[in-house]
Amino acid sequence: MNRRDFIKASTIAGAGALILPRTALGAKGPNNKLNIALIGVWGRALAHYDVLAEENVVALCDINEKRFPEALKRFPNAKTYVDWRKALDQKDLDAVVICTADHHHAFIANWALNRDLHVYCEKPLAISVEEARIVRANWMKKKTKLATQVGMQRHAIENFNRVKELIRDGAIGNLTDAYAWGNRQIRRAGYLPAQGTPPEGFHFDQWLGPSPDHPYNPDYFSGGPGMNCLQWNMFWDFGAGQVGDMGSHTMDLLWNAVDATLPTSAEAKGEKFNPDVTPVECESHWEHPANDWRGPINVSWYQGGVMPGSPRPYVDLKAIDHGAMFKGSKGFIIANFDTRIVLPVSDSADLTYYKPRTKETLLPPVGHFQRQWINACKNPSLKTACDFEYSGNMIEQMLLGLVAYRVGKKIEYNPATGQVTNSPEANALLSRKYRDGWTLNG
Ligand SMILES: NC(=O)c1ccc[n+]([C@@H]2O[C@H](COP(=O)([O-])OP(=O)(O)OC[C@H]3O[C@@H](n4cnc5c(N)ncnc54)[C@H](O)[C@@H]3O)[C@@H](O)[C@H]2O)c1
């Protein structure tokens, strides 16, 4: 329904009482364009500029004022802000794109949902189990009118759906186990010592935001565009290490195929615990209940060079930097982001039970990942691939793995209540403490 048809229909239905919900119109701006606030305007944000330039970017927010002149060249009509809380109060907004450091993501997303704004949030959606649950629950209440997407854009690679089809269509029999891994290793000893003072226009206290106080050190900000996250995301107060970094992309390859929600247990082990820095080497394992097309499954995540066992000695899983493997009653599927191998293994694995799809019955492509969200903001009947339910569940599982790593034992989890039932110590680690003056629900 276009805008004119909608107005006509509303007038008839409402017998003159013309109420126009924002989402039914699509957007507040002229020409059906969205009015967008971009929070964090450099780095990863640059990858969104082309799509955003098709809409109205009306607010730019960054803790580093030095980033504004370049951004304003592309979005000259935007107002600028240093504090995202003030940006979100701009009255003409329809939507928010979040490209800040990870420890602000759940905050900005939740505040934006509270203001009935559509949200695109760079991954990860949250860095604590509690944050993931709160943001997901908030969106679930509003899902018919607000579009959300987490920046796991590899999801649009068609191989994701080809892997899913192979599993759903029985190419490896009954699915029992799924493994994902990533071999990135960035080691740090601890939080950086105080060094120098922030340059003029660089609001370090605002960058710290809800996280505990740490001294300024320019090394946190010495990475290139879109890579600077590798300077801070391994510290517990600023990120979730590989879980929130490449883990978000690689677990997505698995998550898309296994159709899981939340686990009932988590168990993890890794290198010695460092109170400042998330582990490099670590493996996490979760149990997931059966659903309507498969039995219960075990899901695993390996990082920092730790790997699942290879199904056959001639298969070198280590040759895949970021990959996934699925085990079924008749064999394995091994995949990276854009290719896959089927490995039938048992005597009965003759593939007669598997019928490849026709072109017409392939799962539909996601298309352009960022535009999928823009389209859904304008038309609430459209869905996004990585909404806050799908992505919220996925990151909650991953973050629960880090909790299990910290307590060093298998934890039993009640997905309905979000409570660990056999470890008070684990329950205390599901949330994080925020600095005075910061609230997740503002
Ligand atoms: N989807 C992907 O493939 C992908 C790739 C790279 C990074 N990322 C994600 O993008 C985000 C940003 O990563 P980056 O490498 O660009 O980091 P970065 O440190 O360069 O930060 C990006 C910009 O955000 C600003 N910023 C940081 N915190 C802010 C805050 N609280 N308020 C306003 N502005 C703030 C910074 O000053 C900078 O201009 C991270 O969450 C990262 O996980 C995603």
Ligand as a Chemical Component Dictionary entry (heavy atoms), coordinates in Angstrom:
data_LIG
# 
_chem_comp.id                   LIG 
_chem_comp.type                 NON-POLYMER 
_chem_comp.pdbx_formal_charge   0 
_chem_comp.three_letter_code    LIG 
# 
loop_
_chem_comp_atom.comp_id 
_chem_comp_atom.atom_id 
_chem_comp_atom.alt_atom_id 
_chem_comp_atom.type_symbol 
_chem_comp_atom.charge 
_chem_comp_atom.model_Cartn_x 
_chem_comp_atom.model_Cartn_y 
_chem_comp_atom.model_Cartn_z 
_chem_comp_atom.pdbx_ordinal 
LIG N1  N1  N 0  29.951 -6.130 10.556 1  
LIG C1  C1  C 0  31.257 -6.146 10.398 2  
LIG O1  O1  O 0  31.796 -6.883 9.573  3  
LIG C2  C2  C 0  32.094 -5.260 11.244 4  
LIG C3  C3  C 0  33.414 -4.928 10.868 5  
LIG C4  C4  C 0  34.139 -4.070 11.684 6  
LIG C5  C5  C 0  33.585 -3.575 12.858 7  
LIG N2  N2  N 1  32.311 -3.933 13.197 8  
LIG C6  C6  C 0  31.688 -3.416 14.429 9  
LIG O2  O2  O 0  31.543 -2.016 14.282 10 
LIG C7  C7  C 0  31.703 -1.370 15.551 11 
LIG C8  C8  C 0  32.748 -0.256 15.415 12 
LIG O3  O3  O 0  33.980 -0.838 15.104 13 
LIG P1  P1  P 0  35.173 0.104  14.568 14 
LIG O4  O4  O 0  36.313 -0.762 14.248 15 
LIG O5  O5  O -1 34.632 1.025  13.538 16 
LIG O6  O6  O 0  35.471 0.912  15.942 17 
LIG P2  P2  P 0  36.029 2.373  16.246 18 
LIG O7  O7  O 0  36.706 2.335  17.557 19 
LIG O8  O8  O 0  36.794 2.887  15.067 20 
LIG O9  O9  O 0  34.681 3.206  16.395 21 
LIG C9  C9  C 0  33.919 3.636  15.311 22 
LIG C10 C10 C 0  33.476 5.080  15.487 23 
LIG O10 O10 O 0  32.556 5.147  16.574 24 
LIG C11 C11 C 0  32.933 6.214  17.430 25 
LIG N3  N3  N 0  32.436 5.874  18.749 26 
LIG C12 C12 C 0  32.892 4.896  19.578 27 
LIG N4  N4  N 0  32.147 4.838  20.701 28 
LIG C13 C13 C 0  31.191 5.825  20.577 29 
LIG C14 C14 C 0  30.126 6.275  21.386 30 
LIG N5  N5  N 0  29.883 5.739  22.582 31 
LIG N6  N6  N 0  29.339 7.277  20.939 32 
LIG C15 C15 C 0  29.570 7.832  19.724 33 
LIG N7  N7  N 0  30.589 7.455  18.914 34 
LIG C16 C16 C 0  31.377 6.466  19.329 35 
LIG C17 C17 C 0  34.442 6.294  17.307 36 
LIG O11 O11 O 0  34.954 7.539  17.694 37 
LIG C18 C18 C 0  34.629 6.022  15.817 38 
LIG O12 O12 O 0  34.492 7.196  15.045 39 
LIG C19 C19 C 0  32.105 -2.470 16.531 40 
LIG O13 O13 O 0  30.987 -2.809 17.283 41 
LIG C20 C20 C 0  32.536 -3.642 15.660 42 
LIG O14 O14 O 0  32.220 -4.892 16.256 43 
LIG C21 C21 C 0  31.565 -4.745 12.415 44 
# 
loop_
_chem_comp_bond.comp_id 
_chem_comp_bond.atom_id_1 
_chem_comp_bond.atom_id_2 
_chem_comp_bond.value_order 
_chem_comp_bond.pdbx_ordinal 
LIG N1  C1  SING 1  
LIG C1  O1  DOUB 2  
LIG C1  C2  SING 3  
LIG C2  C3  SING 4  
LIG C2  C21 DOUB 5  
LIG C3  C4  DOUB 6  
LIG C4  C5  SING 7  
LIG C5  N2  DOUB 8  
LIG N2  C6  SING 9  
LIG N2  C21 SING 10 
LIG C6  O2  SING 11 
LIG C6  C20 SING 12 
LIG O2  C7  SING 13 
LIG C7  C8  SING 14 
LIG C7  C19 SING 15 
LIG C8  O3  SING 16 
LIG O3  P1  SING 17 
LIG P1  O4  DOUB 18 
LIG P1  O5  SING 19 
LIG P1  O6  SING 20 
LIG O6  P2  SING 21 
LIG P2  O7  DOUB 22 
LIG P2  O8  SING 23 
LIG P2  O9  SING 24 
LIG O9  C9  SING 25 
LIG C9  C10 SING 26 
LIG C10 O10 SING 27 
LIG C10 C18 SING 28 
LIG O10 C11 SING 29 
LIG C11 N3  SING 30 
LIG C11 C17 SING 31 
LIG N3  C12 SING 32 
LIG N3  C16 SING 33 
LIG C12 N4  DOUB 34 
LIG N4  C13 SING 35 
LIG C13 C14 SING 36 
LIG C13 C16 DOUB 37 
LIG C14 N5  SING 38 
LIG C14 N6  DOUB 39 
LIG N6  C15 SING 40 
LIG C15 N7  DOUB 41 
LIG N7  C16 SING 42 
LIG C17 O11 SING 43 
LIG C17 C18 SING 44 
LIG C18 O12 SING 45 
LIG C19 O13 SING 46 
LIG C19 C20 SING 47 
LIG C20 O14 SING 48 
# 
